[in-house]
Amino acid sequence: MRIRILVAGKPALAYAKSGVAEYLKRLTRYGHHELVHLKAGDSESVSKALLERSEGSYRIALDERGEALDTAKWAKRFEAFELRGDIKAVTFLIGASDGHTQALREQADEIWCLSKLTLQHELALVVLLEQIYRAATLRRGEPYHR
């Protein structure tokens, strides 16, 4: 199963660039992970681009109003996705700074919450990558997740 992350804008802050690079490097041992940066903009244009670029994949929108899962549940969800024969790619959607449109939320297969706090996009991307990595190591029984 491929994991794609579509995000509006590119990280500009050094900590975010470093964190993204580190977790993408770590994830190479755990399958195919792709990060795609889309042009930043308003909610309407970014949501439209996210929907177009994620067509044909299982869409998980990240939104503070979404379902809050702990790390063990992330790992179980990934396992369930892999066991389903119809999911070849899971795409995480990180939208514009003013959030996703209602249309995107309605077309997403699931809506997950990284935190009930509103996170800056660069930080949300690093947190997402770290949780994907943590879930991958947990599924393999590796000691990263204690």
LOZALUM-43258 format. One record per residue (C-alpha): residue number from 1; residue in three letters; x, y negated, z. Coordinates in steps of 0.2 Angstrom, whole numbers. Each point is the difference from the previous one (the first is absolute). Example, Ala and Ser with C-alpha at 12.3 -4.5 7.8 and 13.67 -1.06 7.14 Angstrom:
<recs>
     k     r       x       y       z
     1   Ala      62      22      39
     2   Ser       6     -17      -3
</recs>
This chain:
<recs>
     k     r       x       y       z
     1   Met       0       0       0
     2   Arg       6     -17      -5
     3   Ile      -1     -15      12
     4   Arg      -1     -17      -8
     5   Ile      -1     -17       9
     6   Leu      -7     -15      -9
     7   Val       4     -16       9
     8   Ala      -3     -18      -5
     9   Gly      16     -10       0
    10   Lys      18       5       4
    11   Pro       8      -1      17
    12   Ala      10     -16       2
    13   Leu       6       2      18
    14   Ala      17       9       3
    15   Tyr      -8      12      13
    16   Ala     -14       5     -11
    17   Lys      12       3     -15
    18   Ser      11      10      11
    19   Gly     -14      10       8
    20   Val      -8       4     -17
    21   Ala      17       6      -7
    22   Glu       4      11      15
    23   Tyr     -17       9       0
    24   Leu      -1       2     -19
    25   Lys      18       8       1
    26   Arg      -6      12      15
    27   Leu     -15       5      -9
    28   Thr       9       7     -15
    29   Arg       2      16       9
    30   Tyr     -19       2       2
    31   Gly      -7      -1     -18
    32   His      -4     -14     -12
    33   His      -3     -17       7
    34   Glu      -3     -15     -11
    35   Leu      -1     -18       5
    36   Val      -7     -12     -12
    37   His       0     -19       2
    38   Leu     -15      -9      -8
    39   Lys       0     -19      -3
    40   Ala      -7      -9      16
    41   Gly     -15     -10      -2
    42   Asp     -18      -3       6
    43   Ser     -10      14       7
    44   Glu     -11       2     -16
    45   Ser      15       2     -12
    46   Val      10      11      11
    47   Ser     -14      11       4
    48   Lys      -4       2     -18
    49   Ala      18       4      -4
    50   Leu       1      13      14
    51   Leu     -15       9      -6
    52   Glu       6       0     -18
    53   Arg      17       7       5
    54   Ser      -7      13      12
    55   Glu     -12       7     -12
    56   Gly       0      19       0
    57   Ser       8       2      17
    58   Tyr      -7       2      18
    59   Arg      -1     -18       6
    60   Ile       3      -5      18
    61   Ala      -2     -18       4
    62   Leu       9      -7      15
    63   Asp     -12     -12       9
    64   Glu      -1      -5      19
    65   Arg     -18       5      -1
    66   Gly       4      18      -6
    67   Glu       2      16      10
    68   Ala      14       0      12
    69   Leu       9      17       0
    70   Asp      14       5      11
    71   Thr      16       8      -8
    72   Ala      -6      18       3
    73   Lys     -16      -4      -9
    74   Trp      10      -8     -15
    75   Ala      10      16      -1
    76   Lys     -16      11       0
    77   Arg      -8     -11     -13
    78   Phe      15       1     -12
    79   Glu       0      19       3
    80   Ala     -19       0      -5
    81   Phe       4     -10     -15
    82   Glu      13      12      -6
    83   Leu     -12      15       3
    84   Arg     -13      -8     -11
    85   Gly       2       5     -18
    86   Asp      -7     -16      -7
    87   Ile      12     -13       8
    88   Lys      16      -2      -9
    89   Ala       5     -17       6
    90   Val      -5     -11      15
    91   Thr       2     -18      -2
    92   Phe       0     -12      14
    93   Leu      -6     -18      -4
    94   Ile       7     -15       9
    95   Gly     -10     -16      -6
    96   Ala       2     -18      -1
    97   Ser       3     -11      16
    98   Asp     -19      -3       1
    99   Gly      -4      18      -1
   100   His      -9      12     -11
   101   Thr     -16      -4      -9
   102   Gln     -16       9       5
   103   Ala       1       9     -18
   104   Leu      17       7       4
   105   Arg      -6       6      17
   106   Glu     -15       9      -8
   107   Gln      10       8     -13
   108   Ala      14       6      12
   109   Asp      -1      18       5
   110   Glu       5      -4      17
   111   Ile       4     -16      10
   112   Trp      13       2      14
   113   Cys       6     -12      12
   114   Leu      19      -2       5
   115   Ser      -5     -11      15
   116   Lys     -14     -10       6
   117   Leu      11     -14      -1
   118   Thr       2     -10     -16
   119   Leu      17       4      -6
   120   Gln      11     -10     -12
   121   His       1       9     -17
   122   Glu      19       3       2
   123   Leu      -2       8      17
   124   Ala     -15      10      -5
   125   Leu      10       8     -14
   126   Val      14       5      11
   127   Val     -12       7      13
   128   Leu      -9      10     -14
   129   Leu      17       7      -6
   130   Glu       5       5      17
   131   Gln     -16       8       4
   132   Ile       1      10     -17
   133   Tyr      17       5       5
   134   Arg      -5       5      18
   135   Ala     -14      10      -6
   136   Ala      11       9     -13
   137   Thr      13       5      14
   138   Leu     -14       5      12
   139   Arg      -7      12     -13
   140   Arg      17       8      -2
   141   Gly       3       1      19
   142   Glu      15     -11      -1
   143   Pro       4     -10      16
   144   Tyr      -3     -18      -6
   145   His     -18       0       7
   146   Arg       3       4      19
</recs>
